Amino acid sequence: MLHDFLEKNIQNKLNILYVIHARKFTTRKELNELLHLSVSGINSLISEINIEIKELATISKNSSYLYITFHKDTDISSLIHLICQNSDILHCLKFFITNDDKQPFVSFYEQNFLTQSSAYRIRNACHKYLLSVGLDLSQNKVCGEEYRIRFLISLLYYKYGIDCCGFDTDSIYITRNFILKTNQTISIEYLNRVSTELGYFECLFMLSWKRKQYPVKIPYFNYFDKLKELFIYKEMKTMLKSSLEPILNINFSEDDYDYLYLVYCCTNNCLFADKWTQQDIVQTHSTVFSDNIFNDLVRKFQNVFSKDIHISHPFKATLIYFYKKCLLELSCLIPDEHFYVYSKRNETTQVIYKLLSNVLQDWRKSNHLKFEIDKSHIFYLSLQFEFILYQRTMPVPIYILSDLNAELEVMTLYLNNHFSSRSALVTPLLINVQNIEFLYFQKNCIIITPKKFEYFLASKISTEHNTFIPISIEINSHELNDINNAFEHYKKIYFLDYINSLL
C-alpha cells in the first residue's frame, strides 16, 4: 500500500528496476507497454537511476536489450533502498516516527529544502497513509498502538531502507543467532542469504528491545489465546528467557512475549520449523478453523467455488497462509516481497483477482474490518488459487487417430506422460475400426494424426472450433510446440468457462 503513496517519480524508478530484474533482459518497448511510460521518459528515468545506484550496479544496454549489471555482491533490495533515499514522503514518515521532542513541522521542510506548499502536500499524503493503516498524527508525531508503529518502522527499513530505529549489524547478529538456536537444520550462511525473505521478521524481532521504552500491548482477541496453546508459544518463551534476555540484560514482560508471538504468527520466519509434527499441523488447522472470522472467510469461498473446497489440503494451506497476515488487520503493513510482471497481464489471473477481491471485500464488510488488504497479498493469493482451481476444470480432450494400433499405443503413452490425467483426456481412435464421424461435431479439442491422413481427415473434422495437428512418426519439436500451444489455448478456454459459471 505504501508504494502507491510514494512520489510518482520514485514509483516509476522502482517499477523499472523491478521489471528489468524480473525479466533479466527487457526492452524499452516492453517497459512502455508494462508501465505506460514514454520512451523518452524511460531514458530519462534510467539515466537518473544509474546516477543513484552507480556504486552498486548499472542498467546497461546490449543491442536492443536492457539489463542490470551488479558491481558488487548485492541484490535488488539494495538498489531499491538507494532509490528510496530520495523520497521526501518516506523521510517525512521517518520524521513523524522519530520526532520524540515534537519539533515543529517547519524543521523538517527547512532541513530538506522544501517549499512550504510542497511540504504540506507531502504531510497530507503521509497523514492519509497513516490513517489507512490504523495510525495517526498528533503534534507532528505518529501516534497509535505501539505494535502497529513497530510494523510500520519495520516496513520502512525492510522494504525501503529508511532506518527509524538504528538497526545495526550487532542486533542482526544477535537475532540470527537466536533463530539458529530454535532451528537445528539451518546455518548462518543460509540466514545471510535469505534476508530478503526473513528480513521483515528480523526487524520486528529487534524492535522488541530497541523500543523497549515504548510499552507494547496486543489487543485482546479470543483467537490469539487459542493460538498460544500451540507448542511454539511455550518454546519461544523458554528460549527467549534462556538465550536472549541474558545477552541483552533485559527482562521481557508478558506483553513483550505476546508481541513477539504475534510477530511469529503473521510473518515469514523459520523459528522452530524443524520441530513441527503432523499432530502439531492438525492442531494448528483445528485452531485456525475454530476462529469465527476465518470460518466466515471459508464459507464465502465455499459459496463462490464449491462446498467441498475446504477439504483440499492446498486450499487449507493457502488460506491459512493468507489469513495469518490478516491478524489484527496487519496485512496493510506487512510487505509482499514479490513483483508480478507476467501474471498482471494474464487474463485468467486478472479474472481470479477480481473474483477474490469481491469475496474479500464482502468478508471485510461482514466482519466490520476497517483497513484495506494490501493488493499485493490479494494478487499472491490469486496466483495460488489459480493453480488450485485449474485442478477443477475439465481436462482438454486430445484425440489421436491412426490406422495402426502400435502407433496409437505409443502416441497415447507419449502424450499421457507429457500431460497429466487431470489436465488432458487422451483418447486413441483406430480409423479403420472405429467411427470418427462424431469428431465433426466436437468443439475445443485437439486432434492429432499422422501426416498421411491430413487430407483425408480435413473434410471430416471441424477446424473452426478445434485444432488439427498432423505429425510425423517422431513427433519433432515443432509439432510438440504446436500441441503445447493448442493445449494452453483450450486449457484457458475451459478455465474461463469454469470461472464464468461461478459468477
VOVEX-900175 format. One record per residue (C-alpha): residue number from 1; residue in three letters; y, z, x. Coordinates in steps of 0.25 Angstrom, whole numbers, plus 5000, padded with zeros to 4 digits. Example, Ala and Ser with C-alpha at 12.3 -4.5 7.8 and 13.67 -1.06 7.14 Angstrom:
BEGIN
R    k    r    c2    c3    c1
R    1  ALA  4982  5031  5049
R    2  SER  4996  5029  5055
end
This chain:
BEGIN
R    k    r    c2    c3    c1
R    1  MET  5000  5000  5000
R    2  LEU  5010  5003  5011
R    3  HIS  5008  4989  5017
R    4  ASP  5015  4984  5004
R    5  PHE  5027  4993  5006
R    6  LEU  5030  4988  5021
R    7  GLU  5041  4978  5024
R    8  LYS  5037  4964  5021
R    9  ASN  5038  4960  5036
R   10  ILE  5029  4971  5040
R   11  GLN  5019  4967  5029
R   12  ASN  5019  4953  5033
R   13  LYS  5017  4956  5048
R   14  LEU  5005  4965  5045
R   15  ASN  4999  4955  5036
R   16  ILE  5000  4944  5046
R   17  LEU  4993  4954  5056
R   18  TYR  4982  4957  5046
R   19  VAL  4979  4943  5043
R   20  ILE  4979  4938  5057
R   21  HIS  4970  4950  5061
R   22  ALA  4960  4948  5050
R   23  ARG  4959  4933  5051
R   24  LYS  4959  4933  5067
R   25  PHE  4965  4919  5066
R   26  THR  4975  4914  5056
R   27  THR  4986  4904  5053
R   28  ARG  5000  4905  5049
R   29  LYS  4996  4897  5037
R   30  GLU  4985  4908  5033
R   31  LEU  4996  4919  5035
R   32  ASN  5005  4911  5026
R   33  GLU  4994  4910  5015
R   34  LEU  4990  4924  5016
R   35  LEU  5003  4931  5018
R   36  HIS  5013  4921  5011
R   37  LEU  5022  4921  5023
R   38  SER  5029  4908  5028
R   39  VAL  5024  4902  5042
R   40  SER  5038  4905  5048
R   41  GLY  5037  4920  5042
R   42  ILE  5023  4921  5048
R   43  ASN  5028  4916  5062
R   44  SER  5040  4926  5062
R   45  LEU  5031  4938  5058
R   46  ILE  5021  4934  5069
R   47  SER  5032  4934  5079
R   48  GLU  5036  4948  5075
R   49  ILE  5022  4953  5074
R   50  ASN  5020  4948  5089
R   51  ILE  5032  4956  5094
R   52  GLU  5028  4969  5087
R   53  ILE  5013  4968  5091
R   54  LYS  5015  4962  5105
R   55  GLU  5010  4974  5113
R   56  LEU  4996  4973  5105
R   57  ALA  4994  4959  5100
R   58  THR  4999  4945  5097
R   59  ILE  4998  4936  5086
R   60  SER  4994  4923  5093
R   61  LYS  4993  4908  5088
R   62  ASN  4981  4900  5093
R   63  SER  4982  4885  5088
R   64  SER  4986  4888  5073
R   65  TYR  4980  4902  5072
R   66  LEU  4986  4916  5073
R   67  TYR  4978  4927  5079
R   68  ILE  4981  4941  5085
R   69  THR  4979  4943  5100
R   70  PHE  4977  4958  5103
R   71  HIS  4983  4962  5117
R   72  LYS  4976  4976  5117
R   73  ASP  4965  4983  5111
R   74  THR  4971  4985  5098
R   75  ASP  4969  4982  5083
R   76  ILE  4977  4976  5071
R   77  SER  4981  4990  5067
R   78  SER  4989  4992  5080
R   79  LEU  4997  4979  5077
R   80  ILE  4999  4983  5062
R   81  HIS  5005  4996  5068
R   82  LEU  5015  4989  5077
R   83  ILE  5020  4980  5066
R   84  CYS  5022  4993  5057
R   85  GLN  5031  5000  5067
R   86  ASN  5042  4990  5062
R   87  SER  5040  4995  5047
R   88  ASP  5052  5003  5042
R   89  ILE  5045  5007  5030
R   90  LEU  5033  5013  5038
R   91  HIS  5043  5020  5047
R   92  CYS  5051  5025  5035
R   93  LEU  5038  5031  5029
R   94  LYS  5036  5038  5042
R   95  PHE  5050  5043  5042
R   96  PHE  5047  5049  5028
R   97  ILE  5034  5055  5032
R   98  THR  5039  5062  5045
R   99  ASN  5053  5066  5040
R  100  ASP  5050  5081  5040
R  101  ASP  5064  5085  5042
R  102  LYS  5069  5076  5031
R  103  GLN  5078  5067  5039
R  104  PRO  5087  5058  5030
R  105  PHE  5083  5044  5028
R  106  VAL  5094  5039  5036
R  107  SER  5088  5044  5049
R  108  PHE  5076  5034  5046
R  109  TYR  5084  5022  5044
R  110  GLU  5094  5024  5055
R  111  GLN  5083  5026  5065
R  112  ASN  5076  5013  5060
R  113  PHE  5089  5005  5060
R  114  LEU  5088  5002  5045
R  115  THR  5099  4999  5035
R  116  GLN  5101  5009  5024
R  117  SER  5097  4999  5014
R  118  SER  5084  4995  5021
R  119  ALA  5081  5009  5024
R  120  TYR  5081  5013  5009
R  121  ARG  5073  5001  5005
R  122  ILE  5062  5006  5015
R  123  ARG  5064  5020  5010
R  124  ASN  5061  5015  4995
R  125  ALA  5049  5007  5000
R  126  CYS  5043  5020  5007
R  127  HIS  5046  5029  4995
R  128  LYS  5040  5019  4985
R  129  TYR  5027  5018  4995
R  130  LEU  5027  5033  4996
R  131  LEU  5027  5035  4981
R  132  SER  5016  5025  4979
R  133  VAL  5006  5033  4988
R  134  GLY  5010  5047  4982
R  135  LEU  5021  5052  4991
R  136  ASP  5036  5053  4990
R  137  LEU  5049  5055  4998
R  138  SER  5057  5068  4998
R  139  GLN  5069  5069  5007
R  140  ASN  5064  5058  5015
R  141  LYS  5051  5064  5018
R  142  VAL  5037  5059  5012
R  143  CYS  5032  5070  5002
R  144  GLY  5019  5071  4994
R  145  GLU  5005  5077  4996
R  146  GLU  5002  5078  5011
R  147  TYR  4989  5071  5011
R  148  ARG  4996  5059  5005
R  149  ILE  5006  5060  5016
R  150  ARG  4995  5060  5027
R  151  PHE  4988  5048  5021
R  152  LEU  5002  5041  5022
R  153  ILE  5004  5045  5036
R  154  SER  4990  5040  5040
R  155  LEU  4992  5027  5033
R  156  LEU  5005  5025  5041
R  157  TYR  4999  5027  5054
R  158  TYR  4985  5021  5052
R  159  LYS  4990  5008  5045
R  160  TYR  5004  5006  5051
R  161  GLY  5005  5014  5063
R  162  ILE  5016  5023  5058
R  163  ASP  5014  5037  5064
R  164  CYS  5020  5048  5056
R  165  CYS  5012  5060  5062
R  166  GLY  5009  5058  5077
R  167  PHE  4995  5052  5077
R  168  ASP  4991  5053  5091
R  169  THR  4978  5050  5100
R  170  ASP  4974  5064  5101
R  171  SER  4974  5066  5086
R  172  ILE  4966  5053  5084
R  173  TYR  4956  5058  5095
R  174  ILE  4954  5071  5088
R  175  THR  4952  5064  5075
R  176  ARG  4942  5054  5081
R  177  ASN  4934  5065  5088
R  178  PHE  4933  5073  5075
R  179  ILE  4928  5061  5068
R  180  LEU  4917  5059  5079
R  181  LYS  4912  5073  5077
R  182  THR  4910  5070  5062
R  183  ASN  4902  5057  5065
R  184  GLN  4892  5056  5076
R  185  THR  4890  5041  5074
R  186  ILE  4903  5036  5079
R  187  SER  4911  5037  5092
R  188  ILE  4925  5038  5097
R  189  GLU  4925  5023  5101
R  190  TYR  4921  5020  5086
R  191  LEU  4933  5028  5081
R  192  ASN  4943  5022  5090
R  193  ARG  4938  5008  5086
R  194  VAL  4939  5011  5071
R  195  SER  4952  5017  5070
R  196  THR  4957  5006  5060
R  197  GLU  4946  5011  5050
R  198  LEU  4947  5026  5053
R  199  GLY  4962  5028  5057
R  200  TYR  4967  5032  5044
R  201  PHE  4957  5043  5042
R  202  GLU  4961  5048  5057
R  203  CYS  4976  5048  5053
R  204  LEU  4973  5056  5041
R  205  PHE  4964  5065  5049
R  206  MET  4974  5068  5059
R  207  LEU  4985  5072  5049
R  208  SER  4976  5084  5045
R  209  TRP  4982  5091  5057
R  210  LYS  4994  5082  5061
R  211  ARG  5001  5086  5047
R  212  LYS  4994  5100  5046
R  213  GLN  5008  5106  5044
R  214  TYR  5009  5098  5030
R  215  PRO  4999  5105  5021
R  216  VAL  4989  5095  5014
R  217  LYS  4983  5097  5000
R  218  ILE  4974  5088  4994
R  219  PRO  4976  5087  4978
R  220  TYR  4964  5093  4971
R  221  PHE  4955  5084  4964
R  222  ASN  4941  5088  4960
R  223  TYR  4934  5075  4966
R  224  PHE  4939  5080  4980
R  225  ASP  4931  5093  4979
R  226  LYS  4919  5085  4976
R  227  LEU  4921  5077  4988
R  228  LYS  4922  5089  4996
R  229  GLU  4908  5093  4992
R  230  LEU  4903  5081  5001
R  231  PHE  4898  5085  5015
R  232  ILE  4909  5079  5022
R  233  TYR  4920  5089  5018
R  234  LYS  4912  5101  5023
R  235  GLU  4908  5093  5036
R  236  MET  4923  5089  5038
R  237  LYS  4928  5103  5037
R  238  THR  4918  5109  5046
R  239  MET  4921  5098  5057
R  240  LEU  4936  5100  5055
R  241  LYS  4935  5115  5058
R  242  SER  4926  5114  5070
R  243  SER  4931  5101  5076
R  244  LEU  4945  5098  5073
R  245  GLU  4953  5111  5069
R  246  PRO  4949  5118  5083
R  247  ILE  4954  5105  5090
R  248  LEU  4967  5105  5082
R  249  ASN  4969  5120  5082
R  250  ILE  4971  5120  5067
R  251  ASN  4964  5125  5054
R  252  PHE  4963  5115  5043
R  253  SER  4965  5120  5028
R  254  GLU  4956  5117  5017
R  255  ASP  4967  5107  5012
R  256  ASP  4966  5101  5026
R  257  TYR  4951  5099  5025
R  258  ASP  4953  5093  5011
R  259  TYR  4964  5083  5017
R  260  LEU  4954  5079  5028
R  261  TYR  4943  5077  5018
R  262  LEU  4952  5069  5009
R  263  VAL  4955  5060  5021
R  264  TYR  4940  5059  5024
R  265  CYS  4937  5055  5009
R  266  CYS  4947  5044  5008
R  267  THR  4947  5037  5021
R  268  ASN  4938  5029  5030
R  269  ASN  4932  5038  5041
R  270  CYS  4919  5041  5047
R  271  LEU  4919  5056  5047
R  272  PHE  4904  5061  5045
R  273  ALA  4900  5047  5042
R  274  ASP  4887  5049  5049
R  275  LYS  4884  5062  5041
R  276  TRP  4882  5055  5027
R  277  THR  4869  5055  5020
R  278  GLN  4864  5048  5008
R  279  GLN  4865  5061  5000
R  280  ASP  4880  5062  5004
R  281  ILE  4883  5048  4999
R  282  VAL  4877  5051  4986
R  283  GLN  4884  5064  4985
R  284  THR  4897  5056  4988
R  285  HIS  4895  5046  4978
R  286  SER  4892  5056  4967
R  287  THR  4904  5064  4971
R  288  VAL  4913  5051  4970
R  289  PHE  4907  5046  4957
R  290  SER  4909  5060  4951
R  291  ASP  4924  5058  4952
R  292  ASN  4931  5054  4939
R  293  ILE  4941  5045  4945
R  294  PHE  4931  5038  4953
R  295  ASN  4922  5037  4941
R  296  ASP  4933  5031  4933
R  297  LEU  4934  5020  4944
R  298  VAL  4919  5017  4944
R  299  ARG  4920  5016  4929
R  300  LYS  4931  5006  4929
R  301  PHE  4924  4998  4939
R  302  GLN  4912  4998  4930
R  303  ASN  4920  4993  4919
R  304  VAL  4924  4981  4927
R  305  PHE  4912  4978  4935
R  306  SER  4899  4984  4929
R  307  LYS  4894  4997  4924
R  308  ASP  4883  4997  4936
R  309  ILE  4893  4994  4947
R  310  HIS  4893  5009  4951
R  311  ILE  4879  5008  4955
R  312  SER  4882  4999  4966
R  313  HIS  4882  5006  4979
R  314  PRO  4892  4997  4985
R  315  PHE  4901  4999  4973
R  316  LYS  4900  5014  4975
R  317  ALA  4903  5014  4990
R  318  THR  4915  5004  4987
R  319  LEU  4921  5012  4976
R  320  ILE  4920  5025  4983
R  321  TYR  4926  5020  4996
R  322  PHE  4938  5015  4987
R  323  TYR  4939  5028  4979
R  324  LYS  4940  5037  4992
R  325  LYS  4953  5030  4995
R  326  CYS  4958  5034  4981
R  327  LEU  4956  5049  4983
R  328  LEU  4969  5055  4979
R  329  GLU  4975  5041  4977
R  330  LEU  4976  5039  4992
R  331  SER  4972  5024  4992
R  332  CYS  4987  5021  4992
R  333  LEU  4988  5028  5006
R  334  ILE  4974  5024  5012
R  335  PRO  4975  5011  5020
R  336  ASP  4965  5000  5020
R  337  GLU  4963  4994  5034
R  338  HIS  4959  4980  5029
R  339  PHE  4967  4968  5027
R  340  TYR  4962  4957  5018
R  341  VAL  4964  4943  5021
R  342  TYR  4954  4934  5015
R  343  SER  4950  4943  5003
R  344  LYS  4964  4943  4998
R  345  ARG  4963  4928  4996
R  346  ASN  4949  4929  4990
R  347  GLU  4949  4926  4975
R  348  THR  4937  4935  4972
R  349  THR  4943  4947  4980
R  350  GLN  4956  4946  4972
R  351  VAL  4949  4946  4959
R  352  ILE  4942  4959  4963
R  353  TYR  4954  4965  4968
R  354  LYS  4962  4962  4955
R  355  LEU  4950  4968  4947
R  356  LEU  4949  4980  4955
R  357  SER  4964  4982  4955
R  358  ASN  4964  4983  4940
R  359  VAL  4952  4992  4940
R  360  LEU  4959  5002  4950
R  361  GLN  4972  5001  4942
R  362  ASP  4965  5005  4929
R  363  TRP  4957  5016  4937
R  364  ARG  4970  5022  4943
R  365  LYS  4977  5021  4929
R  366  SER  4965  5029  4922
R  367  ASN  4965  5040  4933
R  368  HIS  4981  5041  4934
R  369  LEU  4981  5037  4949
R  370  LYS  4995  5035  4953
R  371  PHE  4994  5027  4966
R  372  GLU  4991  5013  4969
R  373  ILE  4978  5010  4976
R  374  ASP  4981  5002  4989
R  375  LYS  4978  4987  4986
R  376  SER  4970  4986  4999
R  377  HIS  4960  4996  4994
R  378  ILE  4958  4988  4982
R  379  PHE  4956  4976  4990
R  380  TYR  4946  4982  4999
R  381  LEU  4939  4987  4986
R  382  SER  4940  4973  4980
R  383  LEU  4933  4967  4992
R  384  GLN  4921  4977  4991
R  385  PHE  4920  4975  4976
R  386  GLU  4920  4960  4978
R  387  PHE  4907  4961  4987
R  388  ILE  4901  4971  4977
R  389  LEU  4904  4962  4965
R  390  TYR  4899  4950  4971
R  391  GLN  4885  4956  4970
R  392  ARG  4886  4956  4955
R  393  THR  4890  4941  4954
R  394  MET  4880  4930  4950
R  395  PRO  4873  4924  4962
R  396  VAL  4877  4910  4966
R  397  PRO  4866  4900  4961
R  398  ILE  4860  4891  4972
R  399  TYR  4850  4881  4968
R  400  ILE  4842  4874  4979
R  401  LEU  4836  4860  4976
R  402  SER  4825  4853  4983
R  403  ASP  4812  4845  4981
R  404  LEU  4805  4853  4992
R  405  ASN  4800  4867  4989
R  406  ALA  4801  4870  5004
R  407  GLU  4815  4866  5005
R  408  LEU  4818  4875  4993
R  409  GLU  4811  4887  4999
R  410  VAL  4819  4886  5012
R  411  MET  4832  4883  5006
R  412  THR  4831  4895  4996
R  413  LEU  4827  4904  5007
R  414  TYR  4838  4900  5015
R  415  LEU  4849  4902  5004
R  416  ASN  4843  4915  5000
R  417  ASN  4844  4920  5014
R  418  HIS  4859  4915  5014
R  419  PHE  4863  4921  5001
R  420  SER  4859  4934  4995
R  421  SER  4852  4934  4982
R  422  ARG  4863  4941  4975
R  423  SER  4873  4930  4979
R  424  ALA  4865  4918  4977
R  425  LEU  4853  4914  4968
R  426  VAL  4846  4903  4975
R  427  THR  4837  4894  4966
R  428  PRO  4828  4883  4972
R  429  LEU  4825  4871  4963
R  430  LEU  4814  4861  4966
R  431  ILE  4820  4848  4962
R  432  ASN  4807  4840  4959
R  433  VAL  4801  4852  4951
R  434  GLN  4812  4860  4944
R  435  ASN  4822  4855  4934
R  436  ILE  4836  4855  4940
R  437  GLU  4844  4849  4928
R  438  PHE  4850  4863  4925
R  439  LEU  4858  4863  4938
R  440  TYR  4867  4853  4932
R  441  PHE  4872  4864  4923
R  442  GLN  4873  4875  4933
R  443  LYS  4887  4880  4938
R  444  ASN  4891  4887  4950
R  445  CYS  4879  4886  4959
R  446  ILE  4875  4879  4972
R  447  ILE  4865  4868  4972
R  448  ILE  4858  4865  4985
R  449  THR  4849  4853  4988
R  450  PRO  4844  4845  5000
R  451  LYS  4853  4833  5002
R  452  LYS  4843  4823  4998
R  453  PHE  4845  4827  4983
R  454  GLU  4860  4827  4984
R  455  TYR  4862  4814  4976
R  456  PHE  4850  4817  4966
R  457  LEU  4856  4830  4962
R  458  ALA  4870  4827  4962
R  459  SER  4869  4822  4947
R  460  LYS  4860  4834  4943
R  461  ILE  4870  4845  4948
R  462  SER  4884  4848  4943
R  463  THR  4892  4849  4955
R  464  GLU  4905  4853  4947
R  465  HIS  4901  4867  4946
R  466  ASN  4890  4868  4957
R  467  THR  4889  4865  4972
R  468  PHE  4879  4855  4976
R  469  ILE  4875  4856  4991
R  470  PRO  4866  4846  4997
R  471  ILE  4860  4852  5010
R  472  SER  4851  4847  5022
R  473  ILE  4838  4854  5025
R  474  GLU  4844  4862  5036
R  475  ILE  4856  4867  5028
R  476  ASN  4867  4865  5038
R  477  SER  4879  4874  5040
R  478  HIS  4888  4864  5032
R  479  GLU  4878  4865  5020
R  480  LEU  4877  4880  5021
R  481  ASN  4892  4881  5021
R  482  ASP  4893  4873  5008
R  483  ILE  4882  4882  5002
R  484  ASN  4890  4895  5006
R  485  ASN  4903  4889  5001
R  486  ALA  4897  4886  4988
R  487  PHE  4891  4899  4987
R  488  GLU  4904  4906  4989
R  489  HIS  4911  4898  4979
R  490  TYR  4901  4901  4968
R  491  LYS  4900  4916  4972
R  492  LYS  4915  4917  4970
R  493  ILE  4914  4910  4956
R  494  TYR  4903  4919  4952
R  495  PHE  4910  4931  4957
R  496  LEU  4923  4928  4950
R  497  ASP  4915  4925  4937
R  498  TYR  4909  4939  4938
R  499  ILE  4923  4945  4941
R  500  ASN  4929  4938  4929
R  501  SER  4918  4943  4920
R  502  LEU  4923  4957  4923
R  503  LEU  4937  4954  4919
end
